[in-house]
């Protein structure tokens, strides 16, 4: 009895580059190709079906750009070894600000990348493959618009920072070549908390994961906690679900910041939907609902803000957008 060889399927690679971790996934280049997300190849599933492969790793703290790129190349090579065909295109979701020449101009999360010729560095990941790079918030918004079948939406992704994207009539706004929708750096409170960008009062300065955790630690001290003791995400999540005062206060303050941004964006753009995602928000059940409730309270008579919903793709919006970008480039 002969064992059938696994099918050879051309694939596309999506890479979601974050401030603390990176997610990678290879899927069939043909979006309509049969996929078995859970079952291993060769176990009796339909002929020609492919199993997506994925991986996640964390950056080494304060490492150089060269070390980061070396780690990324190693994980990409390991992932490609698990795929049964060629990789024809790579889509990369990036939080860094990149100029038209493909050079990183600023990235507070990984400052050593400033000045890096990103396009050239990424081309070496998969020799021969087409490589396309775009803002992670823009790609997340496109992926959520596709998943929700909603051509007009705004997206806010809460993680190490706060990313965002706008889709109008099925297209990203602003248009290509005009930069990205930096919703996380909307100033919502002049004189507010200091942001990593150097300004005060940005959405990110209040609503990002690290900002929320720092604020939670201060609130916990006010309720009898130890001075200087940090709050972990697991502790915040458990206390939020339990309705503990310091956690509820910290999370609701973040929800308030996001709601203010949603209301302002609604006044300008009139989207049909506001989507809240990212790993931090996705890990706090009920967070999107808290944003929606506060946005309702902030709306003016006759002009309700866009309804706020949790991301359909959870914390994987940017990665899904990177896959879409790779398919468009292939």
C-alpha contacts under 8 A as a table, 3 or more apart, distances in Angstrom:
res1	aa1	res2	aa2	distance
4	X	42	X	7.36
5	X	42	X	7.79
6	X	41	X	6.45
6	X	42	X	6.37
6	X	84	X	6.92
7	X	47	X	7.41
7	X	48	X	5.53
7	X	49	X	7.38
7	X	50	X	7.40
7	X	84	X	6.88
7	X	85	X	7.95
8	X	48	X	7.90
8	X	84	X	5.27
8	X	85	X	4.66
8	X	86	X	7.93
9	X	28	X	6.42
9	X	29	X	7.95
9	X	48	X	7.70
9	X	50	X	6.85
9	X	84	X	6.37
9	X	85	X	4.78
9	X	86	X	7.08
10	X	28	X	5.93
10	X	29	X	5.68
10	X	30	X	7.97
10	X	85	X	5.14
10	X	86	X	5.01
10	X	87	X	5.82
10	X	88	X	6.59
11	X	26	X	6.12
11	X	27	X	5.35
11	X	28	X	4.24
11	X	29	X	4.44
11	X	30	X	7.81
11	X	85	X	6.67
11	X	86	X	6.11
11	X	87	X	4.63
11	X	88	X	6.12
11	X	89	X	7.51
12	X	26	X	5.49
12	X	27	X	5.62
12	X	28	X	6.13
12	X	29	X	5.06
12	X	87	X	5.32
12	X	88	X	5.80
12	X	89	X	5.01
12	X	90	X	5.81
12	X	91	X	7.73
12	X	323	X	6.78
12	X	326	X	5.96
12	X	327	X	6.56
12	X	330	X	7.80
13	X	24	X	7.12
13	X	25	X	5.75
13	X	26	X	4.43
13	X	27	X	6.72
13	X	87	X	6.75
13	X	89	X	6.34
13	X	90	X	4.67
13	X	91	X	6.24
13	X	322	X	7.96
13	X	323	X	6.42
13	X	326	X	6.76
14	X	24	X	5.67
14	X	25	X	5.28
14	X	26	X	6.31
14	X	90	X	5.87
14	X	91	X	4.87
14	X	92	X	5.96
14	X	93	X	7.84
14	X	319	X	6.01
14	X	320	X	7.31
14	X	321	X	7.97
14	X	322	X	4.77
14	X	323	X	4.58
14	X	326	X	6.73
15	X	22	X	7.08
15	X	23	X	5.84
15	X	24	X	4.60
15	X	25	X	6.73
15	X	90	X	7.55
15	X	91	X	6.23
15	X	92	X	4.75
15	X	93	X	6.13
15	X	319	X	6.15
15	X	322	X	6.23
15	X	323	X	7.87
16	X	22	X	5.64
16	X	23	X	5.11
16	X	24	X	6.39
16	X	92	X	6.02
16	X	93	X	4.78
16	X	94	X	6.67
16	X	136	X	7.23
16	X	318	X	6.08
16	X	319	X	4.93
16	X	322	X	6.80
17	X	21	X	6.78
17	X	22	X	4.73
17	X	23	X	6.74
17	X	92	X	7.23
17	X	93	X	5.93
17	X	94	X	5.36
17	X	95	X	7.02
17	X	136	X	7.94
18	X	21	X	5.15
18	X	22	X	5.50
18	X	94	X	7.12
18	X	95	X	6.63
18	X	160	X	7.61
19	X	59	X	7.89
19	X	95	X	7.66
19	X	109	X	5.07
19	X	110	X	6.66
19	X	160	X	6.05
19	X	161	X	7.69
20	X	58	X	5.79
20	X	59	X	5.56
20	X	61	X	7.92
20	X	109	X	7.82
20	X	160	X	7.02
21	X	56	X	7.07
21	X	57	X	5.59
21	X	58	X	3.99
21	X	59	X	5.47
22	X	56	X	5.62
22	X	57	X	5.49
22	X	58	X	6.20
22	X	59	X	7.42
23	X	54	X	7.47
23	X	55	X	5.95
23	X	56	X	4.42
23	X	57	X	6.75
23	X	319	X	6.97
24	X	54	X	5.37
24	X	55	X	5.26
24	X	56	X	6.20
24	X	76	X	7.58
24	X	319	X	7.33
25	X	52	X	6.89
25	X	53	X	5.64
25	X	54	X	4.10
25	X	55	X	6.55
25	X	79	X	7.95
25	X	319	X	7.63
25	X	323	X	7.90
26	X	52	X	5.51
26	X	53	X	5.38
26	X	54	X	6.35
26	X	79	X	7.82
26	X	80	X	7.93
26	X	83	X	7.52
26	X	323	X	7.97
27	X	50	X	7.84
27	X	51	X	7.45
27	X	52	X	4.79
27	X	53	X	7.07
27	X	323	X	7.65
28	X	31	X	6.45
28	X	33	X	6.45
28	X	35	X	7.85
28	X	50	X	6.93
28	X	52	X	7.35
29	X	33	X	7.97
29	X	88	X	7.47
29	X	327	X	5.97
29	X	330	X	7.51
30	X	33	X	5.31
30	X	327	X	7.55
31	X	327	X	7.79
33	X	49	X	7.09
33	X	50	X	7.82
34	X	48	X	7.00
34	X	49	X	4.75
34	X	50	X	6.53
35	X	49	X	5.20
35	X	50	X	5.01
35	X	51	X	5.76
35	X	52	X	7.32
36	X	39	X	5.81
36	X	40	X	7.84
36	X	45	X	7.74
36	X	49	X	6.44
36	X	50	X	6.11
36	X	51	X	5.07
36	X	52	X	7.50
37	X	51	X	5.41
37	X	52	X	6.06
38	X	51	X	7.20
39	X	43	X	7.24
39	X	45	X	7.65
39	X	51	X	7.16
40	X	43	X	6.21
40	X	51	X	6.68
41	X	44	X	7.80
41	X	45	X	7.05
41	X	49	X	7.69
41	X	50	X	6.92
41	X	51	X	6.57
42	X	45	X	6.69
45	X	49	X	7.07
46	X	49	X	5.75
52	X	83	X	7.90
53	X	79	X	6.87
53	X	82	X	6.91
53	X	83	X	6.84
54	X	79	X	6.83
55	X	75	X	7.79
55	X	79	X	7.07
57	X	75	X	7.97
59	X	63	X	7.70
59	X	68	X	6.81
60	X	63	X	5.62
60	X	68	X	7.53
62	X	110	X	7.28
63	X	67	X	6.11
63	X	68	X	6.55
63	X	112	X	7.73
64	X	67	X	5.20
64	X	68	X	6.26
64	X	112	X	5.58
64	X	113	X	7.62
65	X	68	X	4.96
65	X	69	X	6.10
65	X	110	X	7.88
65	X	112	X	5.37
65	X	113	X	5.22
65	X	116	X	7.91
66	X	69	X	5.21
66	X	70	X	6.14
67	X	70	X	5.05
67	X	71	X	6.21
68	X	71	X	5.19
68	X	72	X	6.16
69	X	72	X	4.95
69	X	73	X	6.07
69	X	121	X	7.71
70	X	73	X	5.13
70	X	74	X	6.27
71	X	74	X	5.13
71	X	75	X	6.37
72	X	75	X	5.30
72	X	76	X	6.12
73	X	76	X	5.09
73	X	77	X	6.11
73	X	125	X	5.70
74	X	77	X	5.20
74	X	78	X	6.27
75	X	78	X	5.02
75	X	79	X	6.16
76	X	79	X	5.12
76	X	80	X	6.14
76	X	125	X	7.06
77	X	80	X	5.11
77	X	81	X	6.26
77	X	125	X	7.99
78	X	81	X	5.22
78	X	82	X	6.88
79	X	82	X	5.32
79	X	83	X	6.84
80	X	83	X	5.14
80	X	87	X	7.71
81	X	84	X	7.65
83	X	86	X	7.83
87	X	90	X	7.69
87	X	126	X	7.47
87	X	129	X	6.58
88	X	128	X	7.46
88	X	129	X	4.75
88	X	130	X	6.45
88	X	330	X	6.18
89	X	129	X	4.78
89	X	130	X	4.50
89	X	131	X	5.78
89	X	132	X	7.88
89	X	326	X	5.30
89	X	327	X	7.03
89	X	329	X	6.49
89	X	330	X	5.19
90	X	126	X	7.78
90	X	129	X	6.71
90	X	130	X	6.12
90	X	131	X	4.70
90	X	132	X	6.25
90	X	322	X	7.93
90	X	323	X	7.72
90	X	325	X	7.95
90	X	326	X	5.00
90	X	329	X	7.98
91	X	131	X	6.05
91	X	132	X	5.03
91	X	133	X	5.84
91	X	134	X	7.94
91	X	322	X	4.60
91	X	323	X	5.86
91	X	324	X	7.55
91	X	325	X	5.23
91	X	326	X	4.18
91	X	327	X	7.93
91	X	329	X	7.92
92	X	131	X	7.67
92	X	132	X	6.26
92	X	133	X	4.62
92	X	134	X	6.40
92	X	322	X	5.35
92	X	325	X	7.82
92	X	326	X	7.90
93	X	133	X	6.10
93	X	134	X	5.42
93	X	135	X	5.57
93	X	136	X	4.28
93	X	137	X	7.99
93	X	139	X	6.76
93	X	318	X	6.24
93	X	319	X	6.90
93	X	321	X	7.43
93	X	322	X	5.48
94	X	133	X	7.02
94	X	134	X	6.12
94	X	135	X	5.01
94	X	136	X	4.87
95	X	107	X	7.30
95	X	135	X	5.86
95	X	136	X	5.50
95	X	137	X	7.51
95	X	163	X	7.39
96	X	104	X	6.55
96	X	105	X	7.67
96	X	106	X	6.10
96	X	107	X	4.67
96	X	135	X	7.46
97	X	104	X	5.81
97	X	105	X	5.64
97	X	106	X	5.37
97	X	107	X	6.37
97	X	135	X	7.90
98	X	101	X	7.84
98	X	102	X	5.71
98	X	103	X	5.35
98	X	104	X	4.39
98	X	105	X	5.59
98	X	106	X	7.41
99	X	102	X	5.42
99	X	103	X	5.45
99	X	104	X	6.45
99	X	105	X	6.47
100	X	103	X	7.45
100	X	177	X	7.22
102	X	117	X	5.96
102	X	118	X	5.60
102	X	119	X	5.28
103	X	114	X	7.92
103	X	115	X	5.88
103	X	116	X	5.49
103	X	117	X	4.39
103	X	118	X	5.45
103	X	119	X	7.26
104	X	107	X	7.38
104	X	113	X	6.55
104	X	114	X	5.14
104	X	115	X	5.15
104	X	116	X	5.36
104	X	117	X	6.60
104	X	118	X	6.44
105	X	114	X	5.38
105	X	115	X	5.86
106	X	111	X	6.99
106	X	113	X	7.63
106	X	114	X	5.26
106	X	115	X	7.84
107	X	110	X	5.55
107	X	111	X	5.44
107	X	113	X	6.89
107	X	114	X	6.48
108	X	111	X	5.23
108	X	196	X	6.32
108	X	197	X	6.85
110	X	113	X	5.93
110	X	114	X	7.96
111	X	114	X	5.66
113	X	116	X	5.32
116	X	121	X	7.94
117	X	120	X	5.68
117	X	121	X	6.32
118	X	121	X	5.07
118	X	122	X	6.08
119	X	122	X	5.41
119	X	123	X	6.25
119	X	131	X	7.85
119	X	133	X	7.65
120	X	123	X	5.27
120	X	124	X	7.07
121	X	124	X	5.88
121	X	125	X	7.57
122	X	125	X	5.46
122	X	131	X	7.12
123	X	126	X	6.51
123	X	127	X	6.68
123	X	129	X	7.66
123	X	130	X	7.71
123	X	131	X	6.11
124	X	127	X	5.59
126	X	129	X	5.67
130	X	326	X	7.96
130	X	329	X	6.60
130	X	330	X	6.46
131	X	326	X	7.33
131	X	329	X	7.43
132	X	325	X	6.89
132	X	326	X	6.61
132	X	329	X	6.70
133	X	325	X	7.94
134	X	138	X	7.28
134	X	139	X	6.88
135	X	138	X	5.35
135	X	139	X	6.31
135	X	180	X	6.51
136	X	139	X	5.18
136	X	140	X	6.05
136	X	163	X	7.09
136	X	164	X	7.89
136	X	318	X	5.39
136	X	321	X	7.80
136	X	322	X	7.93
137	X	140	X	5.04
137	X	141	X	6.15
137	X	155	X	7.37
137	X	156	X	7.38
137	X	157	X	6.96
137	X	163	X	4.89
137	X	164	X	4.27
137	X	165	X	4.74
137	X	180	X	7.97
137	X	181	X	7.47
137	X	318	X	6.68
138	X	141	X	5.19
138	X	142	X	6.36
138	X	164	X	6.48
138	X	165	X	4.27
138	X	166	X	6.66
138	X	172	X	6.64
138	X	180	X	6.66
138	X	181	X	6.89
139	X	142	X	5.10
139	X	143	X	6.18
139	X	165	X	7.38
139	X	317	X	7.58
139	X	318	X	5.57
139	X	320	X	7.84
139	X	321	X	4.39
139	X	322	X	6.37
139	X	325	X	7.68
140	X	143	X	5.10
140	X	144	X	6.11
140	X	155	X	7.36
140	X	164	X	7.78
140	X	165	X	6.96
140	X	317	X	4.51
140	X	318	X	4.08
140	X	319	X	7.40
140	X	320	X	7.09
140	X	321	X	5.21
141	X	144	X	5.14
141	X	145	X	6.04
141	X	153	X	7.50
141	X	154	X	6.73
141	X	155	X	5.30
141	X	164	X	7.22
141	X	165	X	5.00
141	X	166	X	6.12
141	X	167	X	6.41
141	X	172	X	7.94
141	X	317	X	7.45
141	X	318	X	7.88
141	X	321	X	7.72
142	X	145	X	5.07
142	X	146	X	6.16
142	X	165	X	7.86
142	X	166	X	7.99
142	X	167	X	6.48
142	X	170	X	7.70
142	X	171	X	7.62
142	X	172	X	7.00
142	X	321	X	6.34
143	X	146	X	5.10
143	X	147	X	6.12
143	X	317	X	6.03
143	X	318	X	7.31
143	X	320	X	5.96
143	X	321	X	4.78
143	X	324	X	7.32
144	X	147	X	4.96
144	X	148	X	5.94
144	X	155	X	7.90
144	X	275	X	7.74
144	X	311	X	6.76
144	X	312	X	6.59
144	X	313	X	6.87
144	X	317	X	6.45
145	X	148	X	5.25
145	X	149	X	5.67
145	X	150	X	4.93
145	X	151	X	5.79
145	X	152	X	7.30
145	X	153	X	6.72
145	X	167	X	7.17
145	X	170	X	7.35
146	X	149	X	5.06
146	X	150	X	6.72
146	X	151	X	7.63
147	X	150	X	7.87
147	X	312	X	6.76
147	X	313	X	7.62
148	X	312	X	7.07
150	X	153	X	6.75
150	X	170	X	7.69
150	X	272	X	7.47
150	X	273	X	7.63
151	X	167	X	6.46
151	X	168	X	5.96
151	X	169	X	4.95
151	X	170	X	4.22
151	X	171	X	7.58
152	X	166	X	7.74
152	X	167	X	5.29
152	X	168	X	4.42
152	X	169	X	5.62
152	X	170	X	6.44
152	X	271	X	5.06
152	X	272	X	5.57
152	X	273	X	6.89
153	X	166	X	6.05
153	X	167	X	5.35
153	X	168	X	6.64
153	X	271	X	4.85
153	X	272	X	5.71
153	X	273	X	4.79
153	X	274	X	5.59
153	X	275	X	7.27
154	X	164	X	7.41
154	X	165	X	5.85
154	X	166	X	4.51
154	X	167	X	6.33
154	X	262	X	7.96
154	X	265	X	7.83
154	X	271	X	6.61
154	X	273	X	6.60
154	X	274	X	4.88
154	X	275	X	6.21
155	X	164	X	5.21
155	X	165	X	5.08
155	X	166	X	6.28
155	X	274	X	5.84
155	X	275	X	4.70
155	X	276	X	5.93
155	X	277	X	7.49
156	X	162	X	6.77
156	X	163	X	5.77
156	X	164	X	4.35
156	X	165	X	6.74
156	X	183	X	7.17
156	X	184	X	7.58
156	X	258	X	7.85
156	X	274	X	7.88
156	X	275	X	6.32
156	X	276	X	4.99
156	X	277	X	6.21
156	X	278	X	7.65
157	X	162	X	5.51
157	X	163	X	4.95
157	X	164	X	5.84
157	X	276	X	5.86
157	X	277	X	4.57
157	X	278	X	4.21
157	X	279	X	7.74
157	X	281	X	7.50
158	X	161	X	6.19
158	X	162	X	4.68
158	X	163	X	6.62
158	X	207	X	7.05
158	X	208	X	5.49
158	X	209	X	6.58
158	X	276	X	7.59
158	X	277	X	6.21
158	X	278	X	4.64
158	X	279	X	6.55
158	X	280	X	5.47
158	X	281	X	5.65
159	X	162	X	6.05
159	X	208	X	5.72
159	X	209	X	5.24
159	X	278	X	5.52
159	X	279	X	5.49
159	X	280	X	4.84
159	X	281	X	7.29
160	X	208	X	5.94
160	X	209	X	5.46
160	X	210	X	6.23
160	X	280	X	7.87
161	X	184	X	7.48
161	X	204	X	5.88
161	X	208	X	4.98
161	X	209	X	6.92
161	X	210	X	7.87
162	X	183	X	7.58
162	X	184	X	4.70
162	X	185	X	7.99
162	X	203	X	7.31
162	X	204	X	5.05
162	X	207	X	7.17
162	X	208	X	5.54
163	X	182	X	6.75
163	X	183	X	6.44
163	X	184	X	5.36
164	X	181	X	6.16
164	X	182	X	6.05
164	X	183	X	5.00
164	X	184	X	6.29
165	X	172	X	7.46
165	X	173	X	7.54
165	X	180	X	7.37
165	X	181	X	5.24
165	X	182	X	7.35
165	X	183	X	7.02
166	X	172	X	5.82
166	X	173	X	5.34
166	X	174	X	7.74
166	X	181	X	6.50
167	X	170	X	5.71
167	X	171	X	5.19
167	X	172	X	4.53
167	X	173	X	5.76
168	X	171	X	5.35
168	X	172	X	6.38
168	X	173	X	6.52
168	X	271	X	7.49
171	X	175	X	7.71
172	X	175	X	5.95
172	X	176	X	7.62
173	X	176	X	7.90
173	X	180	X	7.42
173	X	181	X	6.86
174	X	178	X	5.88
174	X	179	X	6.66
174	X	180	X	6.28
174	X	181	X	6.62
175	X	178	X	5.77
175	X	179	X	7.69
176	X	179	X	6.88
182	X	185	X	5.57
182	X	186	X	7.03
183	X	186	X	5.35
183	X	203	X	7.53
183	X	261	X	7.66
184	X	202	X	6.51
184	X	203	X	5.09
184	X	204	X	4.97
185	X	202	X	4.82
185	X	203	X	5.88
185	X	204	X	6.30
186	X	202	X	5.25
186	X	203	X	5.91
186	X	261	X	7.35
187	X	190	X	6.62
187	X	200	X	7.38
187	X	201	X	5.16
187	X	202	X	4.23
187	X	203	X	6.39
188	X	201	X	5.72
188	X	202	X	5.88
188	X	203	X	6.27
188	X	257	X	7.28
188	X	260	X	6.97
188	X	261	X	7.04
189	X	192	X	5.16
189	X	200	X	7.61
189	X	201	X	4.54
189	X	202	X	7.04
190	X	200	X	6.43
190	X	201	X	5.33
191	X	200	X	5.50
191	X	201	X	5.87
192	X	200	X	5.13
192	X	201	X	3.94
192	X	202	X	7.60
193	X	200	X	5.29
193	X	201	X	5.23
193	X	202	X	7.64
193	X	205	X	5.68
193	X	206	X	6.77
194	X	198	X	6.54
194	X	199	X	5.93
194	X	200	X	4.34
194	X	201	X	6.43
194	X	202	X	7.82
194	X	205	X	6.02
195	X	198	X	5.49
195	X	199	X	5.53
195	X	200	X	5.63
195	X	201	X	6.94
195	X	202	X	6.24
195	X	204	X	6.63
195	X	205	X	4.51
196	X	199	X	7.49
196	X	205	X	7.32
199	X	202	X	7.06
200	X	205	X	7.39
201	X	205	X	6.24
201	X	206	X	7.56
202	X	205	X	5.23
202	X	206	X	7.16
203	X	206	X	5.65
203	X	207	X	5.91
203	X	208	X	7.83
203	X	257	X	5.88
203	X	258	X	6.72
203	X	261	X	7.31
204	X	207	X	5.17
204	X	208	X	5.07
204	X	211	X	7.77
205	X	208	X	6.52
205	X	211	X	6.15
206	X	211	X	5.59
206	X	212	X	6.52
206	X	253	X	7.49
206	X	254	X	5.81
206	X	257	X	6.58
207	X	211	X	6.31
207	X	212	X	6.04
207	X	253	X	7.60
207	X	254	X	4.26
207	X	255	X	7.09
207	X	257	X	6.23
207	X	258	X	6.83
208	X	211	X	5.27
208	X	212	X	6.13
208	X	254	X	7.64
208	X	280	X	7.82
209	X	212	X	5.23
209	X	213	X	6.22
209	X	280	X	5.81
210	X	213	X	5.12
210	X	214	X	6.15
211	X	214	X	5.22
211	X	215	X	6.22
212	X	215	X	5.16
212	X	216	X	6.04
212	X	250	X	6.06
212	X	251	X	6.71
212	X	254	X	6.64
213	X	216	X	4.94
213	X	217	X	6.24
213	X	230	X	7.66
213	X	231	X	5.83
213	X	232	X	6.96
213	X	233	X	7.06
213	X	236	X	7.39
213	X	250	X	7.76
214	X	217	X	5.20
214	X	218	X	6.59
214	X	230	X	7.16
214	X	231	X	7.17
215	X	218	X	5.15
215	X	219	X	6.27
215	X	250	X	6.09
216	X	219	X	5.02
216	X	220	X	6.04
216	X	231	X	6.71
216	X	236	X	7.53
216	X	246	X	6.17
216	X	247	X	5.92
216	X	249	X	7.75
216	X	250	X	5.13
216	X	251	X	7.97
217	X	220	X	5.10
217	X	221	X	6.38
217	X	228	X	7.78
217	X	229	X	6.77
217	X	230	X	5.66
217	X	231	X	5.37
218	X	221	X	5.22
218	X	222	X	6.61
218	X	227	X	7.94
219	X	222	X	5.08
219	X	223	X	6.65
219	X	246	X	5.07
219	X	247	X	7.71
219	X	249	X	7.73
219	X	250	X	7.29
220	X	223	X	5.05
220	X	224	X	6.45
220	X	225	X	5.06
220	X	226	X	7.88
220	X	246	X	5.26
220	X	247	X	7.70
221	X	224	X	5.15
221	X	225	X	4.06
221	X	226	X	5.76
221	X	227	X	5.80
222	X	225	X	6.83
223	X	246	X	7.09
225	X	229	X	7.70
226	X	229	X	5.58
231	X	235	X	6.26
231	X	236	X	6.61
232	X	235	X	5.19
232	X	236	X	6.28
233	X	236	X	5.01
233	X	237	X	6.03
234	X	237	X	5.18
234	X	238	X	6.18
235	X	238	X	5.25
235	X	239	X	6.08
236	X	239	X	5.16
236	X	240	X	5.89
236	X	247	X	5.89
237	X	240	X	5.06
237	X	241	X	6.16
237	X	247	X	7.97
237	X	283	X	7.37
237	X	284	X	6.02
238	X	241	X	5.26
238	X	242	X	6.14
239	X	242	X	4.92
239	X	243	X	6.09
239	X	244	X	5.11
239	X	247	X	5.69
239	X	248	X	7.67
240	X	243	X	5.11
240	X	244	X	6.01
240	X	247	X	5.13
240	X	248	X	5.41
240	X	251	X	7.56
240	X	284	X	7.72
241	X	244	X	7.76
241	X	285	X	7.70
243	X	247	X	7.34
243	X	248	X	6.12
244	X	247	X	5.64
244	X	248	X	6.08
245	X	248	X	5.20
245	X	249	X	6.07
246	X	249	X	5.24
246	X	250	X	6.28
247	X	250	X	5.17
247	X	251	X	6.12
248	X	251	X	5.31
248	X	252	X	5.93
249	X	252	X	5.25
249	X	253	X	6.19
250	X	253	X	5.28
250	X	254	X	6.60
251	X	254	X	5.15
251	X	255	X	6.22
251	X	287	X	7.74
252	X	255	X	4.78
252	X	256	X	6.00
252	X	290	X	6.99
253	X	256	X	4.98
253	X	257	X	6.43
254	X	257	X	5.16
254	X	258	X	6.42
255	X	258	X	5.16
255	X	259	X	6.03
255	X	287	X	6.92
255	X	288	X	7.74
255	X	290	X	6.13
255	X	291	X	4.77
255	X	294	X	7.44
256	X	259	X	5.00
256	X	260	X	6.21
256	X	291	X	6.45
256	X	294	X	6.29
256	X	295	X	7.82
257	X	260	X	5.26
257	X	261	X	6.53
258	X	261	X	5.15
258	X	262	X	6.23
258	X	291	X	6.52
259	X	262	X	4.96
259	X	263	X	6.14
259	X	291	X	5.22
259	X	292	X	6.93
259	X	294	X	6.03
259	X	295	X	4.80
259	X	298	X	7.94
260	X	263	X	5.24
260	X	264	X	6.27
260	X	295	X	6.83
260	X	298	X	7.53
261	X	264	X	5.17
261	X	265	X	6.12
262	X	265	X	5.14
262	X	266	X	6.05
262	X	274	X	6.90
262	X	295	X	7.07
262	X	305	X	7.13
262	X	306	X	7.39
263	X	266	X	5.08
263	X	267	X	6.37
263	X	295	X	6.24
263	X	298	X	7.13
263	X	299	X	6.69
263	X	305	X	5.42
263	X	306	X	7.55
264	X	267	X	5.23
264	X	268	X	6.56
265	X	268	X	5.16
265	X	269	X	5.80
265	X	270	X	7.26
266	X	269	X	5.29
266	X	270	X	4.55
266	X	271	X	6.13
266	X	305	X	5.55
266	X	306	X	6.12
267	X	270	X	6.10
267	X	305	X	7.57
270	X	305	X	7.92
270	X	306	X	7.15
271	X	274	X	7.16
271	X	306	X	6.24
272	X	306	X	5.79
272	X	307	X	7.41
273	X	306	X	5.14
273	X	307	X	5.41
273	X	308	X	6.27
273	X	309	X	7.45
274	X	306	X	5.86
274	X	307	X	5.97
274	X	308	X	4.66
274	X	309	X	6.32
275	X	288	X	7.98
275	X	308	X	5.70
275	X	309	X	5.07
275	X	310	X	5.65
275	X	311	X	5.44
276	X	281	X	7.11
276	X	288	X	6.01
276	X	308	X	7.10
276	X	309	X	6.30
276	X	310	X	5.05
276	X	311	X	5.49
277	X	280	X	7.75
277	X	281	X	5.61
277	X	282	X	5.72
277	X	310	X	6.04
277	X	311	X	4.81
277	X	313	X	7.92
277	X	314	X	5.78
277	X	315	X	5.92
277	X	317	X	7.41
278	X	281	X	5.62
278	X	282	X	5.89
278	X	314	X	6.65
278	X	315	X	4.41
278	X	316	X	7.22
278	X	317	X	7.27
279	X	282	X	5.08
279	X	283	X	6.14
279	X	314	X	7.27
279	X	315	X	4.38
279	X	316	X	7.75
280	X	283	X	5.34
280	X	284	X	6.87
280	X	315	X	7.82
281	X	284	X	5.34
281	X	285	X	7.79
281	X	287	X	6.29
281	X	288	X	7.54
281	X	315	X	7.97
282	X	285	X	6.83
282	X	287	X	7.87
282	X	310	X	7.58
282	X	311	X	7.80
282	X	314	X	5.57
282	X	315	X	5.77
284	X	287	X	5.69
285	X	288	X	7.90
286	X	289	X	5.14
286	X	290	X	6.27
287	X	290	X	5.04
287	X	291	X	6.38
287	X	310	X	7.95
288	X	291	X	5.03
288	X	292	X	6.17
288	X	308	X	6.40
288	X	309	X	5.72
288	X	310	X	5.20
289	X	292	X	4.95
289	X	293	X	6.14
289	X	308	X	7.08
289	X	309	X	6.96
289	X	310	X	7.70
290	X	293	X	5.20
290	X	294	X	6.30
291	X	294	X	5.26
291	X	295	X	6.05
291	X	308	X	6.83
292	X	295	X	5.07
292	X	296	X	6.20
292	X	307	X	6.35
292	X	308	X	4.85
292	X	309	X	7.37
293	X	296	X	5.19
293	X	297	X	6.53
294	X	297	X	5.07
294	X	298	X	6.34
295	X	298	X	5.02
295	X	299	X	6.17
295	X	305	X	6.54
296	X	299	X	5.31
296	X	304	X	6.75
296	X	305	X	6.65
299	X	303	X	6.41
299	X	304	X	5.08
299	X	305	X	5.76
300	X	303	X	5.43
300	X	304	X	6.36
301	X	304	X	6.95
310	X	314	X	7.25
311	X	314	X	4.98
311	X	315	X	7.66
311	X	317	X	7.46
313	X	316	X	5.45
313	X	317	X	5.25
313	X	320	X	7.89
314	X	317	X	6.47
315	X	318	X	7.83
316	X	319	X	5.24
316	X	320	X	6.08
317	X	320	X	5.18
317	X	321	X	6.16
318	X	321	X	4.91
318	X	322	X	6.16
319	X	322	X	4.99
319	X	323	X	6.45
320	X	323	X	5.12
320	X	324	X	6.39
321	X	324	X	4.98
321	X	325	X	6.18
322	X	325	X	4.98
322	X	326	X	6.18
323	X	326	X	5.06
323	X	327	X	6.24
324	X	327	X	5.16
324	X	328	X	6.28
325	X	328	X	5.14
325	X	329	X	6.23
326	X	329	X	5.03
326	X	330	X	6.10
327	X	330	X	5.21
